[in-house]
Amino acid sequence: MSPIKNRYEILFLYEAKDCNPNGDPLDENRPRTDPETGEATITDVRIKRTIRDFFLASEPDVEKRIENGTEILIRDTLKPDGFLSQGKDRAENFIDEAVKEKKGTEKLDALQNSILKKCIDARLFGCALPMGKNEPSLKLTGPVQFMPFNRSLHRVSPQMVQQTAAYAGSATATQKSFAERWLLPYAIIGVYGVANENAARTTGMSEEDLNKLLDGLWRGTADLNTHSKIGHDPMLLVVVENQKGFKTGALHHRVKMTEQPEEETTIRSAEQFCIDLSALLDALKQNEKVVSIRVLQNSRLRTKDGETEAAALDLFTKRGISAAKLEL
């Protein structure tokens, strides 16, 4: 399939309720927050992990993923001795007999072609993969990049909760111990990403890959089902296709929370606020390089343009901006 021809921008809002959207392992796994603004922060690595996990869950069979070109390069695999694979070990999984006979850059090119053909996350996000001692490393810049830190649209207040553990804490204990975990009572988080057509020429990222990415972003967020992540729901996804080389930019800074409580840390549901799209609509209306816009919205999210409250698609139409429902 042909690589994407135009530049895409992605604006994604999702909620996290009574969970830990992105724990910091260097800080007792507390939810990441900006100490100056009090906003929750979510790394691009966490967003990409959500998408990768969705791909893996959608097709558990490794051979089928490889055959369909949807294998995940960056995932935990084990070596024959049972230990976790290193980067060079993972590279070996894609080096067949024909590639082994090659040397230097010729071997590197063959490995790159093999990985890009088989691994959707490499086509989307790129990769950095060492090949071993005295061998060149594979380095690919991914077309799809999200902001390194994606922020909540309001201040949050992490809480530590205690619960009874499943087992005793020592061999001589007569009762079970207590477990502690950190969570956010509520956060509405804004994510911004760009799919760059120039980088896509190198990795071969296609329109089909892009649509699978959007599916993984929306449905993957809804499917998060671990102890720390259940409580996630996708709320709004806006995909803007621009002419080659152009973008509106900073879509996440063009939406804001309104009608929220004076103390934002007391927010506990989507019923307590509305999302104002005025600045986003202004920017897209003025951008003559926009080719198409697709929108998907959770019915629980209230959106408005100034004083007009309506579904996001209706707000686009009222502004005379052509937009269609995003079908996943």
C-alpha positions as CSV (number, residue, x, y, z in Angstrom):
1,M,0.0,0.0,0.0
2,S,1.1,3.6,-0.7
3,P,2.3,5.8,2.2
4,I,0.0,8.6,3.4
5,K,0.3,11.7,1.1
6,N,-1.0,14.4,3.5
7,R,-0.3,15.5,7.0
8,Y,-2.7,14.6,9.7
9,E,-3.4,16.1,13.2
10,I,-5.1,14.2,16.0
11,L,-6.9,15.7,18.9
12,F,-8.1,13.1,21.5
13,L,-9.9,13.7,24.8
14,Y,-10.4,10.9,27.2
15,E,-11.4,10.6,30.9
16,A,-9.8,8.6,33.6
17,K,-12.0,8.0,36.7
18,D,-10.8,6.4,40.0
19,C,-7.7,5.0,38.3
20,N,-4.0,5.7,37.7
21,P,-3.6,6.9,34.1
22,N,0.2,7.0,34.2
23,G,2.1,6.1,37.3
24,D,5.6,7.4,37.9
25,P,7.9,4.5,39.0
26,L,10.3,7.0,40.5
27,D,7.7,8.5,42.8
28,E,5.9,5.5,44.4
29,N,3.9,5.0,41.2
30,R,1.9,8.2,41.9
31,P,-0.1,9.6,39.0
32,R,2.2,11.9,37.1
33,T,1.4,15.6,37.7
34,D,2.9,19.0,37.0
35,P,3.9,20.4,40.4
36,E,3.4,23.9,39.2
37,T,0.0,23.7,37.5
38,G,-1.5,20.7,39.2
39,E,-2.4,19.1,35.9
40,A,-2.1,15.4,35.3
41,T,0.5,14.5,32.7
42,I,0.5,11.4,30.5
43,T,3.5,10.4,28.5
44,D,3.5,9.6,24.8
45,V,4.9,6.2,25.7
46,R,1.7,5.4,27.7
47,I,-0.5,6.4,24.7
48,K,1.5,4.2,22.3
49,R,1.3,1.3,24.8
50,T,-2.5,1.6,24.8
51,I,-2.5,1.3,21.0
52,R,0.0,-1.6,20.9
53,D,-1.9,-3.5,23.6
54,F,-5.1,-3.1,21.6
55,F,-3.4,-4.5,18.5
56,L,-2.1,-7.5,20.4
57,A,-5.5,-8.2,22.0
58,S,-7.2,-7.9,18.6
59,E,-5.1,-10.8,17.1
60,P,-3.4,-13.0,19.8
61,D,-1.9,-15.3,17.1
62,V,1.7,-14.2,16.4
63,E,1.9,-15.9,13.0
64,K,-1.3,-14.3,11.9
65,R,-0.1,-10.8,13.0
66,I,3.2,-11.3,11.0
67,E,1.2,-12.5,8.0
68,N,-1.1,-9.5,8.2
69,G,1.7,-7.0,8.9
70,T,0.3,-6.2,12.3
71,E,2.9,-7.8,14.5
72,I,4.2,-5.6,17.4
73,L,7.9,-5.0,17.5
74,I,8.1,-3.4,20.9
75,R,6.7,-5.9,23.2
76,D,8.0,-8.3,25.9
77,T,9.4,-11.5,24.4
78,L,11.5,-14.3,25.9
79,K,14.8,-15.8,24.8
80,P,15.1,-19.6,24.5
81,D,16.7,-19.6,28.0
82,G,13.6,-18.0,29.5
83,F,15.1,-14.6,30.1
84,L,13.6,-11.3,28.7
85,S,14.8,-10.4,25.3
86,Q,17.2,-7.5,24.6
87,G,17.0,-5.3,21.6
88,K,19.5,-7.4,19.6
89,D,17.6,-10.5,20.5
90,R,14.3,-9.0,19.2
91,A,16.2,-8.1,16.0
92,E,17.1,-11.8,15.5
93,N,13.4,-12.6,15.3
94,F,13.3,-10.8,12.0
95,I,16.5,-12.0,10.5
96,D,15.9,-15.0,8.2
97,E,18.5,-17.1,6.5
98,A,18.7,-14.7,3.5
99,V,19.4,-11.8,5.8
100,K,22.0,-13.6,7.8
101,E,24.3,-13.9,4.8
102,K,24.4,-10.1,4.4
103,K,26.8,-7.7,6.1
104,G,26.8,-4.1,7.3
105,T,24.4,-1.7,5.8
106,E,23.1,-4.4,3.4
107,K,22.1,-6.5,6.4
108,L,20.6,-3.4,8.1
109,D,18.5,-2.5,5.0
110,A,17.2,-6.1,4.8
111,L,16.3,-6.1,8.5
112,Q,14.5,-2.8,8.1
113,N,12.5,-4.0,5.2
114,S,11.5,-7.2,7.1
115,I,10.4,-5.3,10.2
116,L,8.5,-2.6,8.4
117,K,6.6,-5.2,6.4
118,K,5.7,-7.2,9.5
119,C,5.3,-4.7,12.3
120,I,2.6,-2.0,12.3
121,D,4.1,-0.2,15.4
122,A,7.4,0.3,13.5
123,R,5.5,1.8,10.6
124,L,3.6,4.1,12.9
125,F,6.0,5.0,15.6
126,G,9.5,4.1,14.2
127,C,12.0,2.2,16.3
128,A,15.6,2.2,17.6
129,L,16.9,-1.4,17.6
130,P,20.5,-2.5,18.3
131,M,21.7,-5.4,16.2
132,G,24.7,-6.5,18.4
133,K,28.3,-5.8,18.9
134,N,30.1,-4.2,15.9
135,E,26.8,-4.0,14.0
136,P,25.0,-0.8,13.0
137,S,21.7,0.0,14.9
138,L,18.4,0.3,13.2
139,K,16.9,3.8,13.7
140,L,13.6,4.9,12.2
141,T,11.8,8.1,12.9
142,G,8.1,7.3,13.2
143,P,5.5,9.3,11.2
144,V,3.1,9.4,14.2
145,Q,4.3,11.3,17.2
146,F,2.3,12.4,20.3
147,M,3.3,15.2,22.7
148,P,5.8,13.9,25.2
149,F,3.5,15.0,28.0
150,N,-0.2,15.2,27.4
151,R,-2.1,17.1,30.0
152,S,-5.4,17.2,31.8
153,L,-7.6,20.2,31.0
154,H,-7.8,21.0,34.7
155,R,-6.1,20.6,38.1
156,V,-6.2,17.2,39.8
157,S,-5.6,15.9,43.2
158,P,-4.0,12.4,43.5
159,Q,-5.2,10.2,46.4
160,M,-3.7,7.3,48.1
161,V,-6.1,4.5,49.1
162,Q,-5.6,1.5,51.3
163,Q,-7.2,-1.9,50.8
164,T,-6.8,-5.4,52.3
165,A,-4.2,-7.4,50.5
166,A,-4.9,-10.9,49.2
167,Y,-2.3,-12.6,51.4
168,A,-0.5,-12.2,54.7
169,G,2.6,-10.0,54.7
170,S,4.9,-12.5,56.6
171,A,5.2,-16.2,57.3
172,T,4.0,-15.7,61.0
173,A,1.2,-13.2,60.4
174,T,-2.3,-14.1,61.7
175,Q,-4.1,-11.6,59.4
176,K,-3.7,-10.3,55.9
177,S,-1.7,-7.1,55.3
178,F,-2.8,-3.9,53.7
179,A,-2.0,-2.7,50.2
180,E,-1.7,0.9,49.1
181,R,-2.3,2.4,45.6
182,W,-2.5,5.9,44.1
183,L,-5.3,7.0,41.9
184,L,-7.0,10.1,40.4
185,P,-10.6,10.6,41.3
186,Y,-11.2,12.2,37.9
187,A,-9.3,13.7,34.9
188,I,-10.2,14.7,31.4
189,I,-7.0,14.5,29.4
190,G,-6.1,16.1,26.1
191,V,-3.8,14.3,23.6
192,Y,-2.3,15.8,20.5
193,G,-0.5,14.0,17.8
194,V,0.8,14.4,14.2
195,A,1.2,11.9,11.4
196,N,3.9,13.3,9.1
197,E,3.8,12.3,5.5
198,N,7.6,12.8,4.9
199,A,8.5,10.2,7.6
200,A,5.8,7.9,6.2
201,R,7.7,7.6,3.0
202,T,10.5,5.8,4.9
203,T,8.3,3.5,7.0
204,G,5.5,2.9,4.5
205,M,2.7,4.0,6.9
206,S,-0.5,3.8,4.8
207,E,-4.0,5.1,5.2
208,E,-5.0,1.7,6.4
209,D,-2.3,1.9,9.1
210,L,-3.7,5.3,10.1
211,N,-7.2,4.0,10.5
212,K,-6.0,1.1,12.6
213,L,-4.1,3.7,14.8
214,L,-7.3,5.7,15.3
215,D,-9.2,2.5,16.1
216,G,-6.5,1.5,18.6
217,L,-6.6,5.0,20.2
218,W,-10.4,5.0,20.7
219,R,-11.2,1.4,21.3
220,G,-7.9,0.6,23.0
221,T,-8.6,3.3,25.6
222,A,-12.1,2.0,26.2
223,D,-10.6,-1.6,26.5
224,L,-8.1,-0.8,29.2
225,N,-9.0,-3.3,31.9
226,T,-6.1,-3.7,34.3
227,H,-6.3,-3.0,38.1
228,S,-4.8,0.5,37.6
229,K,-6.4,1.4,34.2
230,I,-10.0,0.4,34.4
231,G,-12.0,3.6,34.5
232,H,-10.8,5.0,31.1
233,D,-13.3,6.2,28.5
234,P,-12.7,7.9,25.1
235,M,-14.6,11.2,24.9
236,L,-13.7,13.1,21.7
237,L,-11.5,12.3,18.6
238,V,-10.9,14.9,15.9
239,V,-8.8,14.0,12.9
240,V,-7.7,16.8,10.6
241,E,-6.2,16.0,7.2
242,N,-4.1,18.9,5.9
243,Q,-2.4,19.5,2.6
244,K,1.2,18.2,2.4
245,G,3.5,20.2,4.6
246,F,0.9,22.1,6.5
247,K,-0.9,21.8,9.8
248,T,-3.1,24.0,12.1
249,G,-0.9,23.1,15.1
250,A,-1.5,22.8,18.9
251,L,-5.0,21.5,18.6
252,H,-4.9,20.6,22.3
253,H,-4.4,24.2,23.3
254,R,-7.5,25.3,21.3
255,V,-10.0,23.5,23.5
256,K,-10.8,24.4,27.1
257,M,-13.0,23.3,30.0
258,T,-15.9,25.6,31.0
259,E,-18.7,25.6,33.5
260,Q,-16.5,23.6,35.9
261,P,-16.6,23.9,39.7
262,E,-14.4,26.8,41.0
263,E,-12.2,24.2,42.6
264,E,-11.3,21.9,39.7
265,T,-10.0,19.1,41.9
266,T,-13.5,18.4,43.0
267,I,-14.6,17.3,39.5
268,R,-15.9,13.7,39.6
269,S,-17.8,13.3,36.3
270,A,-18.4,14.7,32.8
271,E,-21.7,16.2,33.9
272,Q,-19.7,18.9,35.8
273,F,-18.2,20.6,32.9
274,C,-18.5,21.5,29.2
275,I,-15.7,21.6,26.5
276,D,-15.5,24.8,24.6
277,L,-14.4,24.3,21.0
278,S,-14.5,28.0,19.9
279,A,-10.8,28.4,19.4
280,L,-10.5,25.1,17.6
281,L,-13.3,26.0,15.2
282,D,-11.8,29.5,14.7
283,A,-8.4,28.0,13.7
284,L,-9.8,25.3,11.4
285,K,-12.2,27.8,9.7
286,Q,-9.2,30.0,9.0
287,N,-6.9,27.2,7.8
288,E,-7.3,27.0,4.0
289,K,-5.0,24.0,3.8
290,V,-7.5,21.6,5.6
291,V,-8.6,18.8,3.3
292,S,-11.0,16.9,5.5
293,I,-12.1,16.6,9.2
294,R,-13.5,13.5,10.9
295,V,-15.1,13.6,14.4
296,L,-16.1,10.9,16.9
297,Q,-17.8,11.9,20.2
298,N,-19.0,10.1,23.3
299,S,-22.6,11.2,24.0
300,R,-21.6,11.8,27.7
301,L,-19.4,14.7,26.7
302,R,-20.9,18.2,26.4
303,T,-19.4,20.5,23.8
304,K,-20.1,24.1,23.0
305,D,-19.1,27.0,20.7
306,G,-19.4,30.2,22.7
307,E,-23.0,30.2,24.1
308,T,-24.2,27.4,21.7
309,E,-24.1,23.9,23.2
310,A,-24.4,21.0,20.7
311,A,-22.7,17.9,19.5
312,A,-19.3,18.7,18.0
313,L,-20.3,17.7,14.5
314,D,-23.3,20.1,14.7
315,L,-21.0,22.9,15.9
316,F,-18.7,22.3,12.9
317,T,-21.7,22.5,10.6
318,K,-23.0,25.7,12.2
319,R,-19.6,27.3,11.5
320,G,-19.7,26.2,7.9
321,I,-16.9,23.8,8.4
322,S,-17.2,20.5,6.5
323,A,-16.7,17.5,8.8
324,A,-17.9,13.9,8.8
325,K,-18.4,11.3,11.5
326,L,-15.3,9.1,12.0
327,E,-16.3,5.5,11.4
328,L,-14.3,2.9,13.2
